[in-house]
Amino acid sequence: MSEPEETYEARSHSLALIWVPILSLIAVIVIALTLFYSLGQGNSTPLQDFDSMVVMDGFHKISLESGQHFDLSYEQNHDRTFAGTVRHISMDHEKLFPIISYDILVTSGDYADPEKVFTTVENHHFTWVARTDAPLQGEIHLLHTVPMNQQMEDALGQIHNGDTILVEGWDILRIEGYDQKGEYIGYWQDSGCNTTLVTDVTIAASSSQR
């Protein structure tokens, strides 16, 4: 004689005992990750008011109201001008270095043409791949911007992908960081990019007007 079949209600109850804890755990993980991301972004946005910076020694020292301070050194030939088409712009999120505000990929010549060159920016680094065998003409630069004041920060905030821009400034070699207690927290030094103290911004042509 066969055993009686399990009723629908019993099966449903068994499945509920299995899936409810799993779904609850997934929900907790999703909420935790969301809060972590939100709080992390909130704590790592750039300086809210760049006019609050206390600048000394010709922008070789910058102090913040929080007590953080930074020592900046510059390239030997530090005066730079970057002109071209923007193929990437994003707000920087470095909690330890809030004076850095944007990552901007400025391209000219063939590097500004998506059909000739593929570009991508991730984690403050850029990659480009030629889509043609012909020699490439032009330039490509990823800027990590340090605006000299709030006016420059506001100007940077008006830039969009596809805009033609002109950015002038000083090439920063290295930024040494110190916390509120004066303890050394590390340094920022780019590799193949341009950390730039921005002194002037011009949007020569807006992508929305093309």
Backbone hydrogen bonds in HBPLUS format (Angstrom, degrees):
<---DONOR---> <-ACCEPTOR-->    atom                        ^
c    i                          cat <-CA-CA->   ^        H-A-AA   ^      H-
h    n   atom  resd res      DA  || num        DHA   H-A  angle D-A-AA Bond
n    s   type  num  typ     dist DA aas  dist angle  dist       angle   num
A0011-ARG N   A0007-THR O   3.06 MM   4  6.38 159.6  2.10 151.0 156.3     1
A0012-SER N   A0008-TYR O   2.93 MM   4  6.13 161.8  1.96 150.6 155.8     2
A0013-HIS N   A0009-GLU O   2.93 MM   4  6.11 154.3  2.00 144.2 151.3     3
A0014-SER N   A0010-ALA O   2.96 MM   4  6.22 153.2  2.04 146.3 153.4     4
A0015-LEU N   A0011-ARG O   2.92 MM   4  6.21 161.2  1.95 153.8 158.6     5
A0016-ALA N   A0012-SER O   2.91 MM   4  6.09 153.0  1.99 145.2 153.1     6
A0017-LEU N   A0013-HIS O   3.03 MM   4  6.28 152.5  2.11 143.7 150.4     7
A0018-ILE N   A0014-SER O   3.22 MM   4  6.53 136.9  2.41 138.5 149.5     8
A0018-ILE N   A0015-LEU O   3.09 MM   3  5.11 128.6  2.37  94.0 107.8     9
A0019-TRP N   A0015-LEU O   2.83 MM   4  6.05 172.4  1.84 162.4 163.3    10
A0020-VAL N   A0016-ALA O   2.98 MM   4  5.53 162.7  2.01 142.2 147.4    11
A0023-LEU N   A0019-TRP O   2.82 MM   4  5.97 172.9  1.83 165.8 166.6    12
A0024-SER N   A0020-VAL O   2.92 MM   4  6.00 154.6  1.98 148.1 155.8    13
A0025-LEU N   A0021-PRO O   2.94 MM   4  6.09 153.8  2.01 143.3 149.8    14
A0026-ILE N   A0022-ILE O   2.97 MM   4  6.28 157.7  2.02 149.9 156.1    15
A0027-ALA N   A0023-LEU O   2.94 MM   4  6.15 157.7  1.99 146.1 152.0    16
A0028-VAL N   A0024-SER O   3.00 MM   4  6.26 156.2  2.06 147.1 153.1    17
A0029-ILE N   A0025-LEU O   2.98 MM   4  6.24 158.6  2.03 150.0 155.7    18
A0030-VAL N   A0026-ILE O   2.92 MM   4  6.17 163.0  1.95 153.7 158.1    19
A0031-ILE N   A0027-ALA O   2.98 MM   4  6.17 164.4  2.01 150.7 154.7    20
A0032-ALA N   A0028-VAL O   2.92 MM   4  6.07 159.5  1.96 147.6 153.7    21
A0033-LEU N   A0029-ILE O   2.89 MM   4  6.09 162.2  1.92 153.0 157.5    22
A0034-THR N   A0030-VAL O   2.93 MM   4  6.10 155.1  2.00 146.5 153.8    23
A0035-LEU N   A0031-ILE O   2.95 MM   4  6.17 163.1  1.98 151.7 155.6    24
A0036-PHE N   A0032-ALA O   2.88 MM   4  6.05 159.2  1.93 147.5 154.0    25
A0037-TYR N   A0033-LEU O   2.88 MM   4  6.03 162.2  1.91 147.8 152.4    26
A0038-SER N   A0034-THR O   2.90 MM   4  6.06 165.4  1.93 149.7 154.3    27
A0039-LEU N   A0035-LEU O   2.86 MM   4  5.93 169.9  1.87 152.6 155.8    28
A0040-GLY N   A0036-PHE O   2.86 MM   4  5.84 153.7  1.93 141.5 150.0    29
A0041-GLN N   A0037-TYR O   2.89 MM   4  6.06 161.1  1.92 150.5 154.8    30
A0042-GLY N   A0038-SER O   2.94 MM   4  6.10 156.6  1.99 144.7 151.9    31
A0043-ASN N   A0039-LEU O   2.94 MM   4  6.11 145.3  2.07 145.4 153.8    32
A0044-SER N   A0040-GLY O   3.08 MM   4  6.11 120.6  2.45 135.9 150.6    33
A0044-SER N   A0041-GLN O   3.16 MM   3  5.08 143.3  2.30  95.7 106.5    34
A0047-LEU N   A0098-PRO O   2.92 MM  51  5.21 152.8  2.00 143.2 136.4    35
A0052-SER N   A0049-ASP O   3.02 MM   3  5.60 160.5  2.06 113.0 119.3    36
A0053-MET N   A0050-PHE O   3.37 MM   3  5.59 165.5  2.39 103.2 107.4    37
A0054-VAL N   A0063-SER O   2.87 MM   9  5.00 171.6  1.88 151.8 154.1    38
A0063-SER N   A0054-VAL O   2.91 MM   9  5.00 157.9  1.96 138.2 145.6    39
A0056-MET N   A0061-LYS O   2.90 MM   5  5.07 165.2  1.92 150.9 151.2    40
A0060-HIS N   A0056-MET O   3.26 MM   4  6.42 139.3  2.44 149.8 161.3    41
A0061-LYS N   A0056-MET O   3.15 MM   5  5.07 143.7  2.29 151.7 144.0    42
A0060-HIS N   A0057-ASP O   3.14 MM   3  5.29 133.3  2.37  99.8 112.7    43
A0072-LEU N   A0060-HIS O   2.80 MM  12  4.66 165.6  1.82 127.9 133.0    44
A0062-ILE N   A0070-PHE O   2.98 MM   8  5.21 158.2  2.02 146.2 152.1    45
A0070-PHE N   A0062-ILE O   2.77 MM   8  5.21 152.7  1.84 151.1 160.5    46
A0064-LEU N   A0068-GLN O   2.86 MM   4  5.41 160.0  1.90 170.3 166.6    47
A0067-GLY N   A0064-LEU O   3.01 MM   3  5.50 159.4  2.05 112.9 119.5    48
A0069-HIS N   A0178-TYR O   3.16 MM 109  5.39 158.3  2.21 137.1 142.3    49
A0178-TYR N   A0069-HIS O   2.94 MM 109  5.39 137.9  2.12 164.8 173.2    50
A0071-ASP N   A0176-GLU O   2.93 MM 105  5.05 154.4  2.00 140.5 148.8    51
A0176-GLU N   A0071-ASP O   2.84 MM 105  5.05 169.9  1.85 152.5 155.0    52
A0073-SER N   A0174-ARG O   3.00 MM 101  5.40 161.2  2.04 158.2 162.0    53
A0173-LEU N   A0073-SER O   2.77 MM 100  5.46 147.9  1.87 126.8 135.8    54
A0174-ARG N   A0073-SER O   3.31 MM 101  5.40 160.1  2.36 129.4 131.3    55
A0075-GLU N   A0171-ASP O   3.03 MM  96  5.73 164.4  2.05 146.0 150.3    56
A0171-ASP N   A0078-HIS O   2.71 MM  93  4.62 150.9  1.79 126.2 135.5    57
A0080-ARG N   A0169-GLY O   2.84 MM  89  5.48 166.3  1.86 160.6 159.5    58
A0169-GLY N   A0080-ARG O   3.02 MM  89  5.48 155.2  2.08 156.5 156.6    59
A0082-PHE N   A0167-VAL O   2.80 MM  85  5.13 165.2  1.82 153.0 158.2    60
A0167-VAL N   A0082-PHE O   2.83 MM  85  5.13 164.8  1.85 150.5 155.3    61
A0084-GLY N   A0165-ILE O   3.09 MM  81  5.67 156.0  2.15 152.5 157.5    62
A0165-ILE N   A0084-GLY O   2.85 MM  81  5.67 157.6  1.90 166.2 164.3    63
A0085-THR N   A0107-THR O   2.59 MM  22  5.09 146.0  1.70 158.9 157.8    64
A0107-THR N   A0085-THR O   2.84 MM  22  5.09 159.7  1.88 138.1 145.1    65
A0086-VAL N   A0163-ASP O   2.88 MM  77  5.51 157.8  1.92 159.3 166.8    66
A0162-GLY N   A0086-VAL O   2.75 MM  76  5.10 168.0  1.76 142.9 147.0    67
A0087-ARG N   A0105-LEU O   2.97 MM  18  5.55 160.5  2.01 153.1 159.4    68
A0105-LEU N   A0088-HIS O   2.82 MM  17  4.98 163.3  1.85 141.0 146.3    69
A0090-SER N   A0103-ASP O   3.00 MM  13  5.38 148.4  2.10 146.5 155.7    70
A0103-ASP N   A0090-SER O   2.85 MM  13  5.38 162.0  1.88 161.9 167.7    71
A0092-ASP N   A0101-SER O   2.73 MM   9  5.10 175.6  1.73 129.7 131.1    72
A0097-PHE N   A0094-GLU O   3.01 MM   3  5.29 140.5  2.17 105.9 117.6    73
A0100-ILE N   A0097-PHE O   3.20 MM   3  6.08 171.2  2.20 125.0 127.5    74
A0101-SER N   A0145-THR O   2.79 MM  44  5.64 159.3  1.83 160.8 166.8    75
A0145-THR N   A0102-TYR O   2.96 MM  43  5.37 160.9  1.99 152.6 158.0    76
A0104-ILE N   A0143-LEU O   2.93 MM  39  5.05 154.7  1.99 139.0 147.3    77
A0143-LEU N   A0104-ILE O   2.75 MM  39  5.05 172.7  1.75 149.6 148.3    78
A0106-VAL N   A0141-HIS O   2.78 MM  35  5.29 157.6  1.83 166.6 166.5    79
A0141-HIS N   A0106-VAL O   2.91 MM  35  5.29 155.7  1.97 151.5 159.3    80
A0108-SER N   A0139-GLU O   2.88 MM  31  5.21 145.9  1.99 157.6 154.4    81
A0111-TYR N   A0108-SER O   3.23 MM   3  5.54 130.8  2.49 140.7 132.4    82
A0112-ALA N   A0109-GLY O   3.14 MM   3  5.68 157.4  2.19 112.7 119.4    83
A0110-ASP N   A0137-GLN O   2.70 MM  27  5.44 147.9  1.80 146.7 156.5    84
A0113-ASP N   A0110-ASP O   3.04 MM   3  5.30 162.1  2.08 110.5 116.1    85
A0116-LYS N   A0113-ASP O   2.95 MM   3  5.44 151.0  2.03 114.5 123.3    86
A0117-VAL N   A0113-ASP O   2.94 MM   4  6.12 156.6  2.00 159.0 166.7    87
A0131-ARG N   A0116-LYS O   2.62 MM  15  4.84 169.5  1.64 145.5 141.7    88
A0118-PHE N   A0129-VAL O   2.80 MM  11  5.06 167.2  1.82 156.7 154.3    89
A0129-VAL N   A0118-PHE O   2.81 MM  11  5.06 150.7  1.89 142.5 150.6    90
A0120-THR N   A0127-THR O   2.93 MM   7  5.35 143.3  2.07 151.8 158.0    91
A0127-THR N   A0120-THR O   2.86 MM   7  5.35 154.7  1.92 156.0 161.8    92
A0122-GLU N   A0125-HIS O   2.86 MM   3  5.45 160.0  1.90 160.1 165.4    93
A0125-HIS N   A0122-GLU O   3.04 MM   3  5.45 150.5  2.13 112.5 121.5    94
A0194-ASN N   A0142-LEU O   2.90 MM  52  6.04 154.6  1.97 166.8 161.3    95
A0144-HIS N   A0194-ASN O   2.91 MM  50  6.08 157.1  1.96 132.7 136.2    96
A0196-THR N   A0144-HIS O   2.88 MM  52  6.05 154.9  1.94 144.6 152.0    97
A0146-VAL N   A0196-THR O   2.77 MM  50  5.83 155.4  1.83 160.2 154.1    98
A0198-VAL N   A0146-VAL O   2.92 MM  52  5.85 146.2  2.03 122.0 133.0    99
A0148-MET N   A0198-VAL O   3.18 MM  50  5.82 151.7  2.26 155.3 151.6   100
A0153-GLU N   A0149-ASN O   3.19 MM   4  6.54 154.3  2.26 144.3 152.0   101
A0154-ASP N   A0150-GLN O   2.83 MM   4  6.05 159.2  1.87 152.9 157.5   102
A0155-ALA N   A0151-GLN O   3.04 MM   4  6.25 150.7  2.13 139.9 148.1   103
A0156-LEU N   A0152-MET O   2.92 MM   4  6.18 155.6  1.98 148.3 154.5   104
A0157-GLY N   A0153-GLU O   3.00 MM   4  6.23 145.7  2.12 142.6 152.2   105
A0158-GLN N   A0155-ALA O   3.13 MM   3  5.34 155.7  2.19 104.0 111.5   106
A0159-ILE N   A0156-LEU O   3.15 MM   3  5.55 166.1  2.17 113.4 117.7   107
A0163-ASP N   A0160-HIS O   3.07 MM   3  5.71 162.8  2.10 138.7 140.5   108
A0164-THR N   A0205-ALA O   2.78 MM  41  4.95 167.2  1.79 151.1 155.5   109
A0204-ALA N   A0164-THR O   2.76 MM  40  5.44 124.9  2.07 141.3 157.3   110
A0205-ALA N   A0164-THR O   3.23 MM  41  4.95 158.3  2.28 134.8 135.4   111
A0166-LEU N   A0202-THR O   2.77 MM  36  5.00 143.7  1.90 150.1 156.4   112
A0202-THR N   A0166-LEU O   2.85 MM  36  5.00 149.0  1.95 147.5 155.3   113
A0168-GLU N   A0200-ASP O   2.93 MM  32  5.07 170.3  1.94 146.2 148.9   114
A0199-THR N   A0168-GLU O   2.85 MM  31  5.70 162.4  1.88 139.4 145.2   115
A0200-ASP N   A0168-GLU O   3.30 MM  32  5.07 146.6  2.42 137.3 130.6   116
A0170-TRP N   A0197-LEU O   2.94 MM  27  5.04 147.9  2.04 133.7 142.5   117
A0197-LEU N   A0170-TRP O   2.87 MM  27  5.04 157.5  1.92 151.9 153.2   118
A0172-ILE N   A0195-THR O   2.72 MM  23  5.33 168.6  1.73 161.2 161.9   119
A0175-ILE N   A0188-TRP O   2.92 MM  13  5.04 154.5  1.98 145.4 152.8   120
A0188-TRP N   A0175-ILE O   2.80 MM  13  5.04 152.1  1.88 142.8 152.5   121
A0177-GLY N   A0186-GLY O   2.84 MM   9  5.56 171.8  1.85 174.7 173.4   122
A0185-ILE N   A0177-GLY O   2.94 MM   8  5.47 172.9  1.95 135.0 136.8   123
A0179-ASP N   A0183-GLU O   2.90 MM   4  5.45 159.5  1.95 150.1 152.5   124
A0182-GLY N   A0179-ASP O   2.92 MM   3  5.21 161.2  1.96 113.5 118.6   125
A0209-GLN N   A0206-SER O   3.06 MM   3  5.43 156.3  2.12 109.7 117.1   126
A0210-ARG N   A0207-SER O   3.36 MM   3  5.46 166.7  2.38 104.6 108.2   127
